[in-house]
Amino acid sequence: MDYSIDWSESALDDLKDLVCYIAADNPVAAEHFGEAIIKRVEALSSFPRAGRIVPEFSDDLLREVIWTPYRIVYEVNDTCYLISVIRIWHGARGELEI
């Protein structure tokens, strides 16, 4: 059974900010970037544990997919068959804040 995807407000803000930042120089690249991130997240619905465990938290349900230099951080809820996207974090920003 595929998992549903839920985007937190923080993750949506992260994605919007990143796309707007890229669009200032290259609107086409920004659109492609946004679409690629969304596609990568949607792929998790079939494989919710495809990402690695977030090292800072060591919680099997808190995972991340690396899209260099970004970390797409999400939580798996097996009871509700739900993936909650928590943040899209640039690696240069330092320690992950959730």
C-alpha positions in Angstrom: 0.0 0.0 0.0 1.3 3.4 -0.9 1.8 6.0 1.8 0.2 9.5 1.6 2.4 12.5 1.5 1.8 15.5 3.9 4.0 18.6 3.6 4.5 20.6 6.8 4.3 24.3 6.6 8.0 24.5 7.3 8.8 22.2 4.4 6.5 24.1 2.0 8.2 27.4 3.1 11.6 25.9 2.6 10.7 24.8 -0.9 9.1 28.1 -1.8 12.1 30.0 -0.5 14.5 27.8 -2.5 12.6 28.1 -5.7 12.3 31.9 -5.3 16.0 32.2 -4.6 16.9 30.2 -7.7 14.3 32.0 -9.9 15.9 35.3 -9.2 18.8 34.2 -11.5 17.1 31.4 -13.6 13.4 30.9 -13.5 13.6 27.7 -15.7 16.1 26.1 -13.4 13.9 27.0 -10.4 10.9 25.3 -11.9 13.0 22.2 -12.7 14.4 22.2 -9.2 11.0 22.4 -7.6 9.6 19.7 -9.8 12.5 17.4 -9.1 12.2 17.8 -5.3 8.4 17.1 -5.5 9.0 14.0 -7.7 11.7 12.7 -5.2 9.3 13.1 -2.3 6.4 11.4 -4.2 8.7 8.4 -4.9 8.8 7.9 -1.2 5.2 6.9 -1.1 6.1 3.5 -2.5 9.4 3.2 -0.6 9.0 5.1 2.7 12.2 3.8 4.2 14.3 4.7 1.1 16.0 7.5 3.0 18.6 7.0 5.7 17.9 7.6 9.3 18.7 11.2 10.3 22.0 10.9 12.1 21.3 13.7 14.6 18.2 12.0 15.9 18.8 8.2 15.5 15.1 7.5 15.2 14.1 4.8 12.7 11.0 6.8 11.7 12.8 10.1 11.1 14.5 9.8 7.7 16.1 11.9 5.1 16.9 11.8 1.4 19.9 13.7 0.2 19.5 15.9 -2.9 22.9 17.5 -2.8 23.3 20.0 -1.1 19.8 19.6 0.3 18.4 17.2 2.9 14.7 16.3 2.5 13.7 15.3 6.0 10.6 13.3 6.6 8.8 11.2 9.2 7.2 7.8 8.5 4.0 6.9 10.2 3.3 3.2 9.5 -0.1 3.2 11.4 -1.6 5.8 9.1 0.5 5.0 6.0 1.7 8.6 6.0 4.9 10.4 5.2 5.3 13.8 6.7 7.8 16.0 5.0 9.3 18.2 7.7 12.1 20.3 6.2 14.2 20.8 3.1 17.5 21.8 4.6 20.6 23.2 2.9 23.7 21.5 4.2 25.6 24.7 4.5 23.0 26.0 7.1 24.6 23.8 9.7 22.8 21.6 12.2 19.2 20.6 11.2 16.4 22.5 12.9 13.0 20.8 13.1 
